[in-house]
Amino acid sequence: MKELLQEIIDKNRKYTKEGNVATYIPELKKANRDDLGLCIIDVNNNIYEVGDCEKKFTIQSVSKPITLALALMDNGKDRVFSKVGMEPSGDPFNSIMKLEITKPSIPYNPMINAGAIVITSMIKGKNNDEKFERMLNFFRKLSGNKNLDINYDVYMSEKRTGDRNRAMAYLLKSEGILQGDVEMVLDLYFKQCSIEVTVKDLAKIGLNLALHGIDITTGERLIDEDISRIIKTFMVTCGMYDASGQFAINVGIPSKSGVGGGIMGTVPNKMGIGVFGPSLDKKGNSIAGVKVMEDLSIKFDLSIF
């Protein structure tokens, strides 16, 4: 198995040259675009790691399904989906356009930035410290990694340069969609995106979703089964930004990408997948990572369709 995975990494590493690392968050410019790593954890808890699997990177938008799960458990479906829609937007992840032209101005889904900011605002807690502690502990439980924490440099870089997210948040506030202090919500969102992970962490979270919210190690239910189903559905329809339809056809694995180069995949009842490749395509997805996911899907017949 490990040899097959190494072949997939070696075959697709050349594609890293065709993309570029994210630059709109200055700290992300420091990534090595040639990095490419993969981890798979199956339902028997076998762990296979190849390539640059030891590299740490910030989770960025791969965090969105996880905070959505927490917000749904905190608030219930009716409240959450009164503030955020369920449909693919067809627009870039950081687009503002439809917030202005659609009435009511609710974000199309929780996987785009506008929707994710609203979701983050719904995390329960008496103050931001308690909210972030609850959020971080949830990430730690799902990943089985008690040492997960934020990358402070990336967090501050996002906070200093996140003007587009700031514009979205204030627009959402003016429309009555976003509740609470805008700057406090954004601070929590920037911390959420700056949590530092490895491909193993993503694979373990993906495995929890593959097992419908049950932790393979402890047997504990971490996510309600119905919420796990909702999360995986959003990953299929919206998880790869405005390339989600193409990815569903070519790969067919519920997945979520982030501009840090991560991709988290979950194959129901089979495995969790973590991929890292910071060289991105024009949609914001890991350019070599997507190729790796395509080969995995074909080689092991992983498409859910």
C-alpha positions as CSV (number, residue, x, y, z in Angstrom):
1,M,0.0,0.0,0.0
2,K,2.7,2.5,1.0
3,E,4.6,1.8,-2.2
4,L,1.5,2.5,-4.3
5,L,0.9,5.8,-2.5
6,Q,4.6,6.8,-3.0
7,E,4.2,6.1,-6.7
8,I,1.2,8.5,-6.8
9,I,3.1,11.2,-5.0
10,D,6.2,10.8,-7.2
11,K,4.0,10.8,-10.4
12,N,2.2,14.0,-9.4
13,R,4.9,16.1,-7.8
14,K,5.7,17.7,-11.2
15,Y,2.4,19.5,-11.1
16,T,3.6,21.7,-8.2
17,K,5.5,23.7,-10.8
18,E,2.3,24.7,-12.5
19,G,0.8,26.5,-9.6
20,N,1.8,29.2,-7.0
21,V,1.6,29.5,-3.2
22,A,-1.0,31.9,-1.8
23,T,0.3,35.4,-1.5
24,Y,-2.7,37.4,-0.3
25,I,-1.8,36.3,3.2
26,P,1.8,37.4,3.4
27,E,2.9,34.7,5.8
28,L,1.8,31.9,3.4
29,K,4.4,33.1,0.8
30,K,7.0,31.3,2.9
31,A,5.7,27.8,1.9
32,N,7.8,25.6,-0.4
33,R,5.6,25.1,-3.5
34,D,7.4,21.8,-4.2
35,D,6.1,20.1,-1.1
36,L,3.6,17.3,-1.5
37,G,2.5,14.9,1.2
38,L,-0.2,12.3,1.7
39,C,-1.7,10.4,4.7
40,I,-4.5,7.8,4.6
41,I,-6.0,6.3,7.7
42,D,-8.4,3.4,7.1
43,V,-11.2,2.0,9.2
44,N,-8.9,-0.6,10.7
45,N,-6.8,2.4,12.0
46,N,-3.9,1.6,9.6
47,I,-1.9,4.7,8.9
48,Y,0.0,5.2,5.6
49,E,2.1,8.4,5.2
50,V,4.2,9.3,2.2
51,G,6.0,12.3,0.8
52,D,6.3,15.5,2.8
53,C,3.9,14.2,5.4
54,E,5.8,15.7,8.4
55,K,5.3,19.3,7.2
56,K,3.0,21.5,9.3
57,F,0.7,24.0,7.6
58,T,-2.3,26.1,8.6
59,I,-5.7,24.5,8.1
60,Q,-7.3,27.6,6.5
61,S,-10.7,26.7,4.8
62,V,-10.4,23.0,5.6
63,S,-11.6,24.3,9.0
64,K,-15.0,25.2,7.7
65,P,-16.7,21.8,7.8
66,I,-15.5,21.4,11.4
67,T,-16.8,24.7,12.7
68,L,-20.0,24.1,10.8
69,A,-20.4,20.8,12.7
70,L,-19.8,22.6,16.0
71,A,-22.2,25.4,15.1
72,L,-24.9,22.9,14.2
73,M,-24.5,21.1,17.5
74,D,-24.6,24.4,19.3
75,N,-27.6,25.9,17.5
76,G,-29.5,23.3,15.5
77,K,-30.2,23.2,11.8
78,D,-33.1,25.6,11.7
79,R,-31.2,28.5,13.2
80,V,-27.9,27.9,11.3
81,F,-29.6,27.7,7.9
82,S,-31.7,30.7,8.6
83,K,-28.4,32.6,8.4
84,V,-26.5,30.6,5.7
85,G,-27.8,28.9,2.6
86,M,-27.2,25.4,1.3
87,E,-26.4,26.0,-2.4
88,P,-23.2,26.2,-4.4
89,S,-22.4,29.8,-5.3
90,G,-20.4,29.3,-8.5
91,D,-18.2,32.2,-7.4
92,P,-14.7,32.4,-6.0
93,F,-14.5,31.6,-2.3
94,N,-13.9,35.3,-1.3
95,S,-16.5,36.9,-3.6
96,I,-18.7,39.6,-2.2
97,M,-20.9,40.2,-5.3
98,K,-23.9,38.0,-4.4
99,L,-24.1,39.4,-0.8
100,E,-25.1,42.7,-2.5
101,I,-27.4,41.5,-5.3
102,T,-29.2,38.7,-3.5
103,K,-32.0,39.5,-1.0
104,P,-32.0,38.5,1.8
105,S,-28.2,38.8,1.8
106,I,-27.4,35.4,3.4
107,P,-24.3,33.7,2.1
108,Y,-24.9,30.9,-0.4
109,N,-23.2,28.2,1.7
110,P,-20.9,27.7,4.7
111,M,-17.9,26.8,2.6
112,I,-17.3,30.2,1.2
113,N,-15.7,32.9,3.3
114,A,-18.9,34.9,3.9
115,G,-20.8,31.9,5.1
116,A,-17.9,30.6,7.2
117,I,-17.7,33.9,9.0
118,V,-21.3,33.8,9.9
119,I,-20.9,30.2,11.1
120,T,-18.0,31.2,13.3
121,S,-20.1,33.9,14.8
122,M,-22.6,31.2,16.0
123,I,-20.1,29.2,18.1
124,K,-21.3,29.4,21.8
125,G,-19.2,30.9,24.6
126,K,-19.4,33.7,27.1
127,N,-16.4,35.5,25.4
128,N,-14.0,35.0,22.5
129,D,-11.5,33.1,24.7
130,E,-14.1,30.5,25.7
131,K,-15.4,30.2,22.1
132,F,-11.9,29.6,20.8
133,E,-11.1,27.1,23.5
134,R,-14.2,25.1,22.7
135,M,-13.4,25.3,19.0
136,L,-9.7,24.3,19.4
137,N,-10.7,21.4,21.8
138,F,-13.1,20.2,19.1
139,F,-10.4,20.2,16.5
140,R,-8.0,18.4,18.9
141,K,-10.6,15.7,19.6
142,L,-11.4,15.1,16.0
143,S,-7.7,14.9,15.0
144,G,-6.6,12.9,18.0
145,N,-3.9,15.5,18.5
146,K,-3.9,17.3,21.9
147,N,-1.1,19.6,20.7
148,L,-2.9,21.4,17.9
149,D,-2.6,25.2,18.2
150,I,-2.6,28.2,16.1
151,N,0.4,29.5,14.1
152,Y,0.7,33.0,15.7
153,D,2.6,34.5,12.7
154,V,-0.1,33.4,10.2
155,Y,-2.9,34.5,12.5
156,M,-1.4,38.0,12.8
157,S,-0.7,38.1,9.1
158,E,-4.4,37.3,8.3
159,K,-5.6,39.8,10.9
160,R,-3.5,42.6,9.4
161,T,-4.4,41.9,5.8
162,G,-7.9,40.5,6.0
163,D,-9.6,43.5,4.6
164,R,-11.8,41.6,2.1
165,N,-13.1,39.4,4.9
166,R,-13.6,42.5,7.0
167,A,-15.7,44.1,4.2
168,M,-17.9,41.0,4.0
169,A,-18.4,40.9,7.7
170,Y,-19.5,44.5,8.0
171,L,-21.8,44.1,5.0
172,L,-23.4,41.0,6.7
173,K,-23.7,43.0,9.9
174,S,-25.5,45.8,8.2
175,E,-27.9,43.3,6.7
176,G,-28.7,41.8,10.1
177,I,-27.2,38.4,9.2
178,L,-24.1,38.6,11.4
179,Q,-24.7,39.0,15.1
180,G,-22.1,40.3,17.6
181,D,-19.1,42.5,17.4
182,V,-17.6,42.2,13.9
183,E,-14.0,42.5,15.0
184,M,-14.4,39.9,17.7
185,V,-16.0,37.5,15.2
186,L,-13.2,38.1,12.7
187,D,-10.5,37.6,15.3
188,L,-12.0,34.2,16.1
189,Y,-12.3,33.4,12.3
190,F,-8.6,34.3,11.7
191,K,-7.6,32.1,14.6
192,Q,-9.7,29.2,13.3
193,C,-8.0,29.4,9.9
194,S,-4.5,29.6,11.5
195,I,-4.7,26.3,13.4
196,E,-1.6,24.3,12.4
197,V,-2.0,20.7,11.2
198,T,-0.3,17.9,9.3
199,V,-1.7,15.5,6.7
200,K,-2.2,13.0,9.5
201,D,-4.4,15.4,11.4
202,L,-6.6,15.9,8.4
203,A,-6.8,12.2,7.6
204,K,-7.9,11.5,11.2
205,I,-10.7,14.2,11.0
206,G,-11.7,12.7,7.6
207,L,-11.8,9.2,9.2
208,N,-14.2,10.5,11.9
209,L,-16.5,11.8,9.2
210,A,-16.1,8.6,7.3
211,L,-17.3,6.8,10.4
212,H,-20.3,9.1,10.7
213,G,-18.9,11.1,13.7
214,I,-17.5,8.2,15.8
215,D,-13.9,8.3,16.9
216,I,-12.2,5.0,15.9
217,T,-9.8,5.1,18.9
218,T,-12.2,5.8,21.8
219,G,-15.6,4.8,20.3
220,E,-16.9,8.2,21.4
221,R,-19.5,10.0,19.2
222,L,-17.9,13.4,18.4
223,I,-20.4,14.5,15.7
224,D,-24.1,13.7,15.5
225,E,-24.7,11.3,12.6
226,D,-27.2,13.6,10.9
227,I,-24.7,16.5,11.1
228,S,-21.9,14.3,9.7
229,R,-24.1,13.6,6.7
230,I,-24.8,17.3,6.2
231,I,-21.0,18.1,6.4
232,K,-20.1,15.5,3.8
233,T,-22.9,16.8,1.5
234,F,-21.5,20.3,1.7
235,M,-18.0,18.9,1.0
236,V,-19.2,17.3,-2.2
237,T,-21.2,20.3,-3.5
238,C,-19.1,23.2,-2.2
239,G,-15.9,21.8,-0.7
240,M,-13.5,22.6,-3.6
241,Y,-14.7,26.2,-4.2
242,D,-16.0,26.8,-7.7
243,A,-14.3,23.7,-9.0
244,S,-16.5,21.4,-6.8
245,G,-18.5,20.0,-9.7
246,Q,-15.4,19.1,-11.7
247,F,-13.9,17.5,-8.7
248,A,-17.1,15.5,-8.0
249,I,-16.9,14.1,-11.5
250,N,-13.2,13.4,-11.6
251,V,-12.7,12.3,-8.0
252,G,-16.1,11.8,-6.3
253,I,-14.7,11.9,-2.7
254,P,-16.3,14.4,-0.3
255,S,-13.4,16.8,0.3
256,K,-12.5,20.3,1.5
257,S,-9.5,22.3,0.4
258,G,-7.7,25.3,1.9
259,V,-5.3,27.9,0.6
260,G,-2.6,26.6,3.0
261,G,-2.4,23.7,0.5
262,G,-4.4,21.1,2.5
263,I,-7.1,18.8,1.2
264,M,-9.2,16.7,3.6
265,G,-11.1,13.8,2.1
266,T,-13.6,11.4,3.7
267,V,-14.6,8.1,2.0
268,P,-17.7,6.8,3.9
269,N,-17.1,3.6,5.8
270,K,-13.6,3.3,4.3
271,M,-10.9,6.0,5.1
272,G,-9.9,9.5,5.8
273,I,-7.4,11.3,3.6
274,G,-5.1,14.2,4.2
275,V,-3.1,15.9,1.4
276,F,-0.7,18.8,1.5
277,G,0.6,20.7,-1.5
278,P,0.9,24.5,-1.1
279,S,1.2,25.2,-4.8
280,L,-2.4,26.3,-5.8
281,D,-4.3,26.4,-9.0
282,K,-6.4,29.5,-10.0
283,K,-9.4,28.3,-8.0
284,G,-7.3,28.1,-4.7
285,N,-7.0,24.3,-4.6
286,S,-3.7,22.4,-4.3
287,I,-2.8,21.8,-7.9
288,A,-0.8,18.6,-7.3
289,G,-3.1,17.6,-4.4
290,V,-6.1,17.4,-6.7
291,K,-4.1,15.2,-9.1
292,V,-3.2,12.9,-6.1
293,M,-6.9,12.7,-5.2
294,E,-7.8,11.8,-8.8
295,D,-5.3,9.0,-8.8
296,L,-6.3,7.7,-5.4
297,S,-10.0,7.6,-6.5
298,I,-9.2,5.7,-9.7
299,K,-6.7,3.3,-8.2
300,F,-8.8,2.3,-5.2
301,D,-12.3,2.9,-6.7
302,L,-13.2,5.5,-4.0
303,S,-15.8,7.6,-5.8
304,I,-19.1,7.6,-3.9
305,F,-21.0,8.0,-7.2
